[in-house]
């Protein structure tokens, strides 16, 4: 496994523009349009005449499934952020602090064969996933990817702020994405009498901000990494297995 070095880092610049939404449309339902330089490189791989195996682990997008299958590729989709909210995953460390059981999480999610995927779409998963799951998930993804496979991920910059909304990303064409803010999640809870009640969650909050060095460390087992700078407080990253 080669270490990540600055020789593989390249910086690009792209722009993002807001798509207008009707005045009576909720903020969560609005879709913003952004151009993605990293997606351009992913799209070059998607032009392959041979069917590719693609894993999308952001918020599930029917549009992405359709976009990829129409191009002859096989796509798997998992919502790891939602899966990480399972209360059964909660346990305690040696000091009695609450932590998520990463071993159980990986036994119940990402159950694929080694070297199965050509492309993995992580979107902004690492920024919103529980701290204890980030490294184990990246390690599992490394083992599931084919040598030479590519992984696309987005990271917020510090300027984004802790209240940066979590988006679902929809592939529109070779260089354009639609970003749809995730609505507050509804989940079931039991009341004191055992009766079930519906509660409205607060949505996902930005857990941390990775700088370039943190990103390099996270993907240190991959063979190369490339950074794309944007104007909307997002750092796009493309890594090669």
Helices and strands as residue ranges (DSSP letters): G 6-8, E 13-14, E 16-17, E 31-35, H 37-46, E 53-56, H 62-69, E 74-77, H 80-83, G 87-89, E 90-92, E 98-100, H 102-108, E 117-123, H 125-128, H 131-144, E 145-156, G 158-160, E 167-173, E 176-181, E 186-190, E 196-200, H 212-218, E 224-230, E 234-240
